[in-house]
Amino acid sequence: MSAFVQQNERNLAIARIVDTVAIEIGCSAAQVALNWLRQQEVIPIVGARKHSQVQDNLNCINFNLSAEQIEKLNHVSQIELGFPHDFLQQDMPRQFIFGGMYDAIENHRHRF
C-alpha cells in the first residue's frame, strides 16, 4: 500500500471520528476540530471565506469536549513514529546500544 493511500485512509479515519463527535454533541465538525486544538492549549488558526463560517468557527469556545472524546480524537490522530523508533524499542537493539545495562539505568523521564 502506498504512503499516499495510507495517509488518505488515516485522514478519513480522523474525519469520521470528528464527525461522530460533532453529531454526539450537536455542533459542526469544524467546531469540534477547533475545540480539540484549543483544549490541548494549541492556538488554532481560523480560516473562512464567509461571515457565517467565521461565526461557526468562533462558536467552538461555547463548549468543552469530554475526556473520552479527546481521547478518541488523540488516539485516531496519533502519529506512527516508524523506523528507527520502533526498531530501537525492541529488546535486542536496546540491549546492544546500552551494553546490556538498559534495565539498570535510571530513567529520569519516568521518575514522577
C-alpha positions as CSV (number, residue, x, y, z in Angstrom):
1,M,0.0,0.0,0.0
2,S,1.4,3.4,-1.0
3,A,2.2,6.1,1.6
4,F,-0.4,8.3,-0.1
5,V,-3.2,5.8,0.3
6,Q,-2.2,5.1,3.9
7,Q,-2.2,8.8,4.7
8,N,-5.6,9.3,2.9
9,E,-7.1,6.4,4.9
10,R,-5.7,7.9,8.1
11,N,-7.2,11.3,7.3
12,L,-10.6,9.8,6.5
13,A,-10.5,7.9,9.9
14,I,-9.8,11.2,11.7
15,A,-12.6,12.9,9.8
16,R,-15.0,10.1,10.7
17,I,-14.3,10.4,14.4
18,V,-14.5,14.3,14.3
19,D,-17.9,13.9,12.5
20,T,-19.1,11.3,15.1
21,V,-18.2,13.6,18.0
22,A,-19.9,16.5,16.2
23,I,-23.1,14.5,15.9
24,E,-22.9,13.4,19.6
25,I,-22.8,17.0,20.9
26,G,-24.8,18.7,18.2
27,C,-22.2,21.0,16.6
28,S,-20.2,21.3,13.4
29,A,-17.1,19.2,12.6
30,A,-15.1,22.5,12.4
31,Q,-16.1,23.4,15.9
32,V,-15.0,20.0,17.2
33,A,-11.7,20.3,15.4
34,L,-11.0,23.8,16.7
35,N,-12.2,23.0,20.2
36,W,-10.0,19.9,20.3
37,L,-6.9,22.0,19.4
38,R,-8.0,24.7,21.9
39,Q,-8.4,22.2,24.8
40,Q,-4.8,21.0,24.1
41,E,-3.6,24.5,24.5
42,V,-2.9,25.0,20.8
43,I,-4.0,28.2,19.3
44,P,-5.9,27.2,16.2
45,I,-5.8,29.2,13.0
46,V,-9.3,30.1,12.0
47,G,-9.8,30.4,8.3
48,A,-13.1,31.2,6.5
49,R,-14.4,32.8,3.4
50,K,-17.9,33.8,4.6
51,H,-19.1,35.6,7.7
52,S,-21.2,32.5,8.6
53,Q,-18.1,30.3,8.6
54,V,-16.3,32.7,10.9
55,Q,-19.3,32.7,13.2
56,D,-19.4,28.9,13.2
57,N,-15.7,28.6,13.9
58,L,-15.9,31.1,16.8
59,N,-18.7,29.0,18.4
60,C,-16.0,26.4,19.3
61,I,-15.5,28.3,22.6
62,N,-19.0,27.6,23.7
63,F,-18.4,24.0,24.8
64,N,-15.8,21.6,26.1
65,L,-15.1,18.2,24.8
66,S,-15.2,15.3,27.3
67,A,-12.1,13.5,28.3
68,E,-13.4,10.5,26.4
69,Q,-14.0,12.5,23.2
70,I,-10.5,14.0,23.4
71,E,-9.0,10.5,23.9
72,K,-10.8,9.2,20.8
73,L,-9.5,12.1,18.8
74,N,-6.0,11.8,20.1
75,H,-6.0,8.0,19.5
76,V,-7.1,8.2,15.9
77,S,-4.7,11.0,15.0
78,Q,-1.7,9.6,16.8
79,I,1.4,9.7,14.6
80,E,3.1,6.4,14.0
81,L,6.8,7.0,14.7
82,G,8.0,4.2,12.5
83,F,11.7,3.5,11.9
84,P,14.1,4.0,13.7
85,H,11.9,4.5,16.8
86,D,10.1,1.2,16.5
87,F,13.3,-0.7,15.9
88,L,15.1,0.9,18.8
89,Q,12.2,-0.1,21.2
90,Q,12.9,-3.8,20.6
91,D,14.8,-5.6,23.3
92,M,17.8,-6.8,21.2
93,P,18.8,-3.3,19.8
94,R,18.2,-1.7,23.1
95,Q,20.4,-4.1,25.0
96,F,23.1,-3.7,22.3
97,I,23.0,0.1,22.5
98,F,23.1,0.2,26.3
99,G,25.7,-2.6,26.6
100,G,23.2,-4.9,28.3
101,M,22.6,-2.4,31.0
102,Y,19.3,-0.8,29.9
103,D,17.3,-2.2,32.8
104,A,19.9,-1.0,35.3
105,I,19.9,2.7,34.1
106,E,17.6,5.0,36.0
107,N,15.2,6.6,33.6
108,H,14.9,10.2,34.7
109,R,11.9,10.7,32.5
110,H,9.7,8.3,34.4
111,R,10.6,9.3,38.0
112,F,7.5,11.4,38.6
